[in-house]
Amino acid sequence: MAEFFSFMRMLVGCSSLIFIVMLVLLSLPASKLRAVGLELTKYAMVLGLVVLVFSPLDILPGLPVDDLFYIVGAILTGRSALKDRETRLLFDEIELKELQAKAGKE
């Protein structure tokens, strides 16, 4: 039983640390770290939803409706994460061109 509580203490500690880091990332308005952090959070959410599809934990036991919601949520979150990635890469490319133009002028 002591091993279980040790595991739970570690799980709560790591979860709290991740939560605090996400709060800091969300508070920075135009940070690249924020964009990457939110993108990775969405990918982690997709992974969690996919795991929930195959886990025996159900909101409505015996009905596959909640699994359908998990699948739809994973697809929509994955699409959102891919869109965020495309936007971030586009802004990186624009910033690189601006820096190259500045370097050429000087």
C-alpha positions in Angstrom: 0.0 0.0 0.0 2.9 2.3 0.7 4.1 1.9 -2.9 0.7 3.0 -4.2 0.7 6.1 -2.1 4.3 6.8 -3.2 3.1 6.5 -6.8 0.1 8.8 -6.2 2.3 11.4 -4.5 4.6 11.4 -7.6 1.7 11.5 -10.0 0.1 14.5 -8.1 3.5 16.3 -7.9 4.2 15.9 -11.7 0.7 16.8 -12.6 0.9 20.0 -10.5 4.2 20.9 -12.1 2.8 20.5 -15.6 -0.3 22.5 -14.6 1.9 25.4 -13.2 4.1 25.4 -16.3 1.0 25.5 -18.5 -0.4 28.5 -16.6 2.9 30.4 -17.1 2.9 29.5 -20.8 -0.7 30.7 -21.2 0.1 34.0 -19.4 2.8 35.0 -22.0 0.9 36.6 -24.9 3.1 36.3 -27.9 5.7 33.8 -26.8 7.0 31.0 -29.1 7.1 28.8 -26.1 3.4 29.4 -25.5 2.6 28.3 -29.1 4.7 25.2 -28.8 3.4 24.4 -25.3 -0.2 24.7 -26.4 0.5 22.5 -29.5 2.1 19.8 -27.3 -0.7 20.0 -24.8 -3.2 19.3 -27.6 -1.2 16.4 -28.8 -1.1 15.1 -25.2 -4.9 15.5 -25.0 -5.3 13.5 -28.3 -3.2 10.7 -26.7 -5.2 10.8 -23.6 -8.5 10.6 -25.5 -7.2 7.7 -27.6 -6.2 5.9 -24.4 -9.7 6.5 -22.9 -11.3 4.8 -26.0 -9.5 1.5 -25.1 -9.7 1.8 -21.3 -12.4 0.2 -19.3 -13.3 3.5 -17.7 -16.7 4.7 -19.1 -19.0 7.6 -18.3 -21.9 5.4 -19.4 -21.0 1.8 -18.7 -22.3 -0.6 -21.4 -22.9 2.1 -24.0 -20.4 2.9 -26.7 -21.6 6.6 -26.9 -18.8 7.9 -24.7 -16.2 6.1 -26.8 -17.6 7.9 -29.9 -17.3 11.2 -28.1 -13.7 10.4 -27.2 -12.9 9.6 -30.9 -14.6 12.8 -32.1 -12.8 14.8 -29.5 -9.4 13.3 -30.4 -10.0 14.0 -34.1 -11.0 17.6 -33.5 -8.2 18.2 -31.1 -5.7 16.7 -33.5 -6.9 18.9 -36.3 -6.6 21.9 -34.1 -3.0 20.9 -33.1 -2.0 20.5 -36.8 -3.5 23.9 -37.6 -1.5 25.5 -34.8 1.6 23.8 -36.1 1.1 25.2 -39.6 0.4 28.6 -38.3 3.5 28.5 -36.1 5.7 27.3 -39.0 4.3 30.1 -41.2 5.1 32.8 -38.6 8.6 31.3 -38.2 9.2 31.5 -41.9 7.9 35.1 -42.1 10.2 36.1 -39.1 13.2 34.4 -40.8 12.6 36.4 -44.0 12.3 39.6 -42.1 15.5 38.9 -40.3 17.3 38.1 -43.6 16.0 41.3 -45.1 17.3 43.3 -42.1 20.6 41.6 -42.3 20.8 42.5 -46.0 20.1 46.1 -45.4 22.8 46.6 -42.8 
